[in-house]
Amino acid sequence: MPAADREQRIECANAAFAEADRLNRFARHPTMQQQVVYAMRDLEEATQWLAQENVAARPHILEIADIVIGMAESRLKMIADALNRYGPDAMLIG
């Protein structure tokens, strides 16, 4: 596995962290803020997987990171959509 693959995933996780931070500053409702926390935990987990030694010899780690990053990105999209539609006081159920 080229180092670029690993670095690319880390960049995706970092971009999602930045989006989570932005959404957390905008969201006022505790349930939405908690959803942001869940996404950030997923991203932290993904970066921990990617930080392991000898990732090149264990390609399944990339697959795990992809899944976890994808879950976090999906959660953040759900949050962003709700906040865009209902404003900063949005909840999970409009």
DSSP file (Angstrom, degrees, kcal/mol; ACC not computed):
  #  RESIDUE AA STRUCTURE BP1 BP2  ACC     N-H-->O    O-->H-N    N-H-->O    O-->H-N    TCO  KAPPA ALPHA  PHI   PSI    X-CA   Y-CA   Z-CA
    1    1 A M              0   0    0      0, 0.0    55,-0.1     0, 0.0    57,-0.0   0.000 360.0 360.0 360.0 124.1    0.0    0.0    0.0
    2    2 A P    >>  -     0   0    0      0, 0.0     3,-1.0     0, 0.0     4,-1.0  -0.353 360.0-121.4 -65.3 148.7    1.5    3.3   -1.0
    3    3 A A  H 3> S+     0   0    0      1,-0.3     4,-2.8     2,-0.2     5,-0.2   0.800 110.7  68.6 -60.2 -27.6    1.9    5.9    1.8
    4    4 A A  H 3> S+     0   0    0      1,-0.2     4,-2.9     2,-0.2    -1,-0.3   0.864  93.8  56.2 -61.4 -35.9   -0.4    8.2   -0.3
    5    5 A D  H <> S+     0   0    0     -3,-1.0     4,-1.7     2,-0.2    -1,-0.2   0.933 111.3  42.8 -60.8 -45.2   -3.3    5.9    0.4
    6    6 A R  H  X S+     0   0    0     -4,-1.0     4,-2.1     2,-0.2    -2,-0.2   0.929 115.7  48.4 -65.5 -46.1   -2.9    6.2    4.1
    7    7 A E  H  X S+     0   0    0     -4,-2.8     4,-2.5     1,-0.2    -2,-0.2   0.868 107.7  55.9 -64.1 -37.0   -2.2    9.9    3.9
    8    8 A Q  H  X S+     0   0    0     -4,-2.9     4,-2.0     1,-0.2    -1,-0.2   0.907 108.5  47.5 -62.1 -41.6   -5.3   10.4    1.7
    9    9 A R  H  X S+     0   0    0     -4,-1.7     4,-2.4     2,-0.2    -1,-0.2   0.885 110.2  52.1 -67.5 -38.5   -7.5    8.8    4.3
   10   10 A I  H  X S+     0   0    0     -4,-2.1     4,-2.5     2,-0.2    -2,-0.2   0.903 108.7  51.3 -63.7 -40.3   -5.9   10.9    7.1
   11   11 A E  H  X S+     0   0    0     -4,-2.5     4,-2.4     2,-0.2    -2,-0.2   0.898 109.2  50.4 -62.9 -40.4   -6.7   14.0    5.0
   12   12 A C  H  X S+     0   0    0     -4,-2.0     4,-2.2     2,-0.2    -2,-0.2   0.921 111.2  48.5 -62.3 -43.7  -10.3   12.9    4.6
   13   13 A A  H  X S+     0   0    0     -4,-2.4     4,-2.4     1,-0.2    -2,-0.2   0.905 111.0  50.4 -63.3 -41.2  -10.6   12.3    8.4
   14   14 A N  H  X S+     0   0    0     -4,-2.5     4,-2.1     2,-0.2    -1,-0.2   0.893 109.7  50.2 -64.7 -39.7   -9.0   15.8    9.0
   15   15 A A  H  X S+     0   0    0     -4,-2.4     4,-2.0     1,-0.2    -1,-0.2   0.902 111.2  49.0 -64.6 -39.7  -11.5   17.4    6.6
   16   16 A A  H  X S+     0   0    0     -4,-2.2     4,-2.7     2,-0.2    -2,-0.2   0.877 107.8  54.7 -67.6 -37.0  -14.4   15.7    8.4
   17   17 A F  H  X S+     0   0    0     -4,-2.4     4,-2.4     2,-0.2    -2,-0.2   0.921 108.0  49.9 -59.1 -43.6  -13.0   16.8   11.8
   18   18 A A  H  X S+     0   0    0     -4,-2.1     4,-2.1     1,-0.2    -2,-0.2   0.903 111.4  48.0 -63.2 -41.1  -13.1   20.4   10.5
   19   19 A E  H  X S+     0   0    0     -4,-2.0     4,-2.7     2,-0.2    -1,-0.2   0.901 110.3  52.4 -65.4 -40.5  -16.7   20.0    9.3
   20   20 A A  H  X S+     0   0    0     -4,-2.7     4,-2.5     1,-0.2    -2,-0.2   0.907 109.2  49.8 -61.7 -41.7  -17.6   18.4   12.7
   21   21 A D  H  X S+     0   0    0     -4,-2.4     4,-1.7     2,-0.2    -1,-0.2   0.920 111.2  49.0 -62.4 -43.8  -16.1   21.4   14.5
   22   22 A R  H  X S+     0   0    0     -4,-2.1     4,-1.1     1,-0.2    -2,-0.2   0.928 113.6  45.9 -61.4 -46.0  -18.0   23.8   12.3
   23   23 A L  H  X S+     0   0    0     -4,-2.7     4,-2.8     1,-0.2     3,-0.2   0.873 108.7  55.9 -66.4 -37.2  -21.3   22.0   12.8
   24   24 A N  H  < S+     0   0    0     -4,-2.5    -1,-0.2     1,-0.2    -2,-0.2   0.854 106.7  50.3 -65.1 -34.1  -20.7   21.7   16.6
   25   25 A R  H  < S+     0   0    0     -4,-1.7    -1,-0.2    -5,-0.2    -2,-0.2   0.783 116.1  42.8 -72.0 -26.5  -20.4   25.5   16.8
   26   26 A F  H  < S+     0   0    0     -4,-1.1    -2,-0.2    -3,-0.2     2,-0.2   0.837  96.2  85.4 -88.1 -36.8  -23.6   26.0   14.8
   27   27 A A     <  +     0   0    0     -4,-2.8    62,-0.2     1,-0.1    52,-0.0  -0.456  44.8 175.4 -73.9 135.1  -25.8   23.3   16.5
   28   28 A R        +     0   0    0     60,-3.2    61,-0.2    -2,-0.2    -1,-0.1   0.690  52.4  91.0-106.8 -28.2  -27.6   24.4   19.7
   29   29 A H  S  > S-     0   0    0     59,-1.0     4,-2.3    61,-0.4     3,-0.5  -0.521  74.4-134.2 -77.6 135.1  -29.7   21.3   20.5
   30   30 A P  H  > S+     0   0    0      0, 0.0     4,-2.3     0, 0.0     5,-0.2   0.826 103.3  55.7 -58.1 -34.3  -28.0   18.8   22.8
   31   31 A T  H  > S+     0   0    0      2,-0.2     4,-1.8     1,-0.2     5,-0.1   0.894 109.9  45.8 -68.3 -36.2  -29.0   15.8   20.6
   32   32 A M  H  > S+     0   0    0     -3,-0.5     4,-1.8    58,-0.3    -1,-0.2   0.901 111.8  51.3 -70.5 -39.6  -27.3   17.3   17.5
   33   33 A Q  H  X S+     0   0    0     -4,-2.3     4,-1.9     1,-0.2    -2,-0.2   0.887 109.0  51.9 -62.4 -37.6  -24.3   18.2   19.5
   34   34 A Q  H  X S+     0   0    0     -4,-2.3     4,-2.3     1,-0.2    -1,-0.2   0.876 105.5  54.7 -66.7 -36.9  -24.1   14.6   20.7
   35   35 A Q  H  X S+     0   0    0     -4,-1.8     4,-2.1     1,-0.2    -1,-0.2   0.877 106.5  51.8 -63.3 -36.7  -24.3   13.4   17.1
   36   36 A V  H  X S+     0   0    0     -4,-1.8     4,-2.5     2,-0.2    -1,-0.2   0.912 107.7  52.4 -64.4 -41.5  -21.3   15.5   16.3
   37   37 A V  H  X S+     0   0    0     -4,-1.9     4,-2.3     1,-0.2    -2,-0.2   0.914 107.6  51.8 -60.1 -43.0  -19.5   14.0   19.2
   38   38 A Y  H  X S+     0   0    0     -4,-2.3     4,-2.2     1,-0.2    -1,-0.2   0.916 109.7  49.2 -59.9 -43.4  -20.3   10.5   17.9
   39   39 A A  H  X S+     0   0    0     -4,-2.1     4,-2.3     1,-0.2    -1,-0.2   0.909 110.3  50.9 -62.7 -41.6  -18.9   11.5   14.5
   40   40 A M  H  X S+     0   0    0     -4,-2.5     4,-2.4     1,-0.2    -1,-0.2   0.875 108.0  52.6 -65.5 -36.5  -15.7   12.8   16.1
   41   41 A R  H  X S+     0   0    0     -4,-2.3     4,-2.4     2,-0.2    -1,-0.2   0.916 108.7  50.4 -63.8 -42.0  -15.3    9.6   18.0
   42   42 A D  H  X S+     0   0    0     -4,-2.2     4,-2.4     1,-0.2    -2,-0.2   0.921 111.1  48.8 -60.6 -43.2  -15.6    7.6   14.8
   43   43 A L  H  X S+     0   0    0     -4,-2.3     4,-2.3     2,-0.2    -2,-0.2   0.881 109.5  51.8 -65.9 -37.8  -13.0    9.9   13.2
   44   44 A E  H  X S+     0   0    0     -4,-2.4     4,-1.9     2,-0.2    -1,-0.2   0.910 109.7  50.4 -62.7 -41.2  -10.6    9.5   16.2
   45   45 A E  H  X S+     0   0    0     -4,-2.4     4,-2.3     1,-0.2    -2,-0.2   0.925 109.5  50.7 -62.5 -44.1  -11.0    5.7   15.8
   46   46 A A  H  X S+     0   0    0     -4,-2.4     4,-2.3     1,-0.2    -2,-0.2   0.913 109.9  49.1 -60.8 -43.0  -10.2    5.8   12.1
   47   47 A T  H  X S+     0   0    0     -4,-2.3     4,-1.3     1,-0.2    -1,-0.2   0.842 108.9  53.8 -68.4 -30.4   -7.1    7.9   12.7
   48   48 A Q  H  < S+     0   0    0     -4,-1.9     4,-0.5     2,-0.2    -1,-0.2   0.906 108.5  49.2 -67.3 -40.5   -6.0    5.4   15.4
   49   49 A W  H >< S+     0   0    0     -4,-2.3     3,-1.1     1,-0.2    -2,-0.2   0.928 112.9  47.6 -61.1 -43.9   -6.4    2.5   13.0
   50   50 A L  H 3< S+     0   0    0     -4,-2.3    -1,-0.2     1,-0.2    -2,-0.2   0.718 104.7  60.9 -72.3 -20.1   -4.3    4.5   10.4
   51   51 A A  T 3< S+     0   0    0     -4,-1.3    -1,-0.2    -5,-0.2    -2,-0.2   0.550  79.9 114.0 -83.3  -7.4   -1.6    5.3   13.0
   52   52 A Q  S X  S-     0   0    0     -3,-1.1     3,-0.6    -4,-0.5     2,-0.1  -0.239  75.4-100.0 -64.6 153.9   -0.8    1.7   13.6
   53   53 A E  T 3  S+     0   0    0      1,-0.2    -1,-0.1     2,-0.1    -2,-0.0  -0.394  98.7  13.9 -72.1 150.3    2.6    0.4   12.6
   54   54 A N  T >   +     0   0    0      1,-0.1     3,-1.0    -2,-0.1     4,-0.4   0.859  67.8 162.0  56.3  43.8    3.1   -1.5    9.4
   55   55 A V  G X   +     0   0    0     -3,-0.6     3,-1.5     1,-0.2     6,-0.2   0.825  67.9  68.1 -61.1 -31.3   -0.3   -0.6    7.9
   56   56 A A  G 3  S+     0   0    0      1,-0.3    -1,-0.2   -55,-0.1    -2,-0.1   0.827  98.1  50.4 -59.7 -32.7    1.0   -1.6    4.5
   57   57 A A  G <  S+     0   0    0     -3,-1.0    -1,-0.3     1,-0.2    -2,-0.2   0.539 110.7  52.0 -83.6  -6.4    1.2   -5.3    5.6
   58   58 A R    X   +     0   0    0     -3,-1.5     3,-2.0    -4,-0.4     4,-0.4  -0.664  60.7 172.2-130.9  77.6   -2.4   -5.2    6.8
   59   59 A P  T >> S+     0   0    0      0, 0.0     4,-1.3     0, 0.0     3,-0.7   0.708  71.4  74.9 -63.3 -19.6   -4.6   -3.8    4.0
   60   60 A H  H 3> S+     0   0    0      1,-0.2     4,-2.4     2,-0.2     5,-0.2   0.776  85.1  66.7 -63.0 -23.4   -7.8   -4.6    6.0
   61   61 A I  H <> S+     0   0    0     -3,-2.0     4,-2.7    -6,-0.2    -1,-0.2   0.896  97.9  51.7 -63.9 -39.1   -6.9   -1.6    8.2
   62   62 A L  H <> S+     0   0    0     -3,-0.7     4,-2.7    -4,-0.4    -1,-0.2   0.903 109.1  50.6 -62.6 -40.1   -7.6    0.7    5.2
   63   63 A E  H  X S+     0   0    0     -4,-1.3     4,-2.2     2,-0.2    -2,-0.2   0.916 111.0  48.1 -64.2 -42.3  -10.9   -1.0    4.7
   64   64 A I  H  X S+     0   0    0     -4,-2.4     4,-2.6     2,-0.2     5,-0.2   0.937 112.4  49.0 -62.3 -46.4  -11.8   -0.5    8.4
   65   65 A A  H  X S+     0   0    0     -4,-2.7     4,-2.9     1,-0.2     5,-0.3   0.909 109.6  52.4 -61.0 -42.2  -10.7    3.2    8.2
   66   66 A D  H  X S+     0   0    0     -4,-2.7     4,-2.4     1,-0.2    -1,-0.2   0.919 111.6  46.3 -59.2 -44.4  -12.8    3.7    5.0
   67   67 A I  H  X S+     0   0    0     -4,-2.2     4,-2.3     2,-0.2    -2,-0.2   0.932 114.9  45.7 -64.8 -46.6  -15.9    2.3    6.7
   68   68 A V  H  X S+     0   0    0     -4,-2.6     4,-2.2     2,-0.2    -2,-0.2   0.906 114.4  47.5 -66.8 -42.0  -15.5    4.3    9.9
   69   69 A I  H  X S+     0   0    0     -4,-2.9     4,-2.8    -5,-0.2    -1,-0.2   0.915 111.4  52.3 -64.2 -41.6  -14.7    7.5    8.0
   70   70 A G  H  X S+     0   0    0     -4,-2.4     4,-2.3    -5,-0.3    -2,-0.2   0.890 108.0  50.8 -61.1 -40.3  -17.7    6.9    5.8
   71   71 A M  H  X S+     0   0    0     -4,-2.3     4,-2.4     2,-0.2    -1,-0.2   0.930 112.3  46.8 -61.9 -45.1  -20.0    6.5    8.8
   72   72 A A  H  X S+     0   0    0     -4,-2.2     4,-2.6     1,-0.2    -2,-0.2   0.919 111.8  50.0 -64.5 -43.3  -18.7    9.7   10.3
   73   73 A E  H  X S+     0   0    0     -4,-2.8     4,-2.1     1,-0.2    -1,-0.2   0.891 111.0  49.9 -63.1 -38.6  -19.1   11.6    7.0
   74   74 A S  H  X S+     0   0    0     -4,-2.3     4,-2.2     2,-0.2    -1,-0.2   0.913 110.9  49.1 -65.3 -42.5  -22.7   10.2    6.7
   75   75 A R  H  X S+     0   0    0     -4,-2.4     4,-2.2     1,-0.2    -2,-0.2   0.918 111.4  49.6 -62.4 -43.0  -23.6   11.3   10.2
   76   76 A L  H  X S+     0   0    0     -4,-2.6     4,-2.8     1,-0.2    -1,-0.2   0.863 109.0  52.3 -65.7 -35.4  -22.1   14.8    9.6
   77   77 A K  H  X S+     0   0    0     -4,-2.1     4,-2.7     2,-0.2    -1,-0.2   0.912 108.6  50.6 -65.6 -41.6  -24.1   15.1    6.3
   78   78 A M  H  X S+     0   0    0     -4,-2.2     4,-2.2     2,-0.2    -2,-0.2   0.920 112.9  46.4 -60.3 -44.0  -27.3   14.2    8.2
   79   79 A I  H  X S+     0   0    0     -4,-2.2     4,-2.8     2,-0.2     5,-0.2   0.938 112.9  48.8 -64.0 -47.8  -26.5   16.8   10.8
   80   80 A A  H  X S+     0   0    0     -4,-2.8     4,-2.6     1,-0.2     5,-0.2   0.905 111.1  50.7 -60.6 -42.2  -25.7   19.5    8.2
   81   81 A D  H  X S+     0   0    0     -4,-2.7     4,-2.0     2,-0.2    -1,-0.2   0.927 112.3  46.3 -62.6 -44.4  -28.9   18.7    6.3
   82   82 A A  H  X S+     0   0    0     -4,-2.2     4,-3.2     2,-0.2     5,-0.4   0.918 114.1  47.6 -64.6 -43.1  -31.0   19.1    9.4
   83   83 A L  H  X S+     0   0    0     -4,-2.8     4,-1.9     1,-0.2    -2,-0.2   0.888 112.3  49.5 -66.9 -38.1  -29.3   22.3   10.5
   84   84 A N  H  < S+     0   0    0     -4,-2.6    -1,-0.2    -5,-0.2    -2,-0.2   0.875 118.6  39.7 -66.3 -36.0  -29.6   23.8    7.0
   85   85 A R  H  < S+     0   0    0     -4,-2.0    -2,-0.2    -5,-0.2    -1,-0.2   0.896 132.4  20.1 -80.6 -41.7  -33.3   22.9    6.9
   86   86 A Y  H  < S-     0   0    0     -4,-3.2     3,-0.4     1,-0.3    -3,-0.2   0.487 102.4-124.0-112.5  -5.6  -34.4   23.7   10.5
   87   87 A G    ><  -     0   0    0     -4,-1.9     3,-1.9    -5,-0.4    -1,-0.3  -0.296  52.8 -40.3  88.9-176.5  -31.7   26.0   11.8
   88   88 A P  T 3  S+     0   0    0      0, 0.0   -60,-3.2     0, 0.0   -59,-1.0   0.667 132.6  58.5 -65.7 -17.7  -29.4   25.9   14.8
   89   89 A D  T 3  S+     0   0    0     -3,-0.4    -2,-0.1   -61,-0.2   -62,-0.1   0.266  79.1 137.5 -93.4  13.0  -32.1   24.5   17.1
   90   90 A A    <   -     0   0    0     -3,-1.9   -61,-0.4    -7,-0.1   -58,-0.3  -0.196  35.6-162.1 -59.1 147.3  -32.7   21.5   14.8
   91   91 A M        -     0   0    0      2,-0.2    -5,-0.1    -9,-0.1    -1,-0.1  -0.646  39.0 -95.4-116.4 179.0  -33.2   18.1   16.4
   92   92 A L  S    S+     0   0    0     -2,-0.2     2,-0.6     1,-0.2    -2,-0.1   0.862 119.9  49.6 -65.6 -34.2  -32.9   14.7   14.9
   93   93 A I              0   0    0      1,-0.1    -1,-0.2   -11,-0.0    -2,-0.2  -0.935 360.0 360.0-107.7 116.5  -36.6   14.7   14.3
   94   94 A G              0   0    0     -2,-0.6    -1,-0.1    -4,-0.1    -2,-0.1   0.491 360.0 360.0 -64.2 360.0  -37.7   17.9   12.6
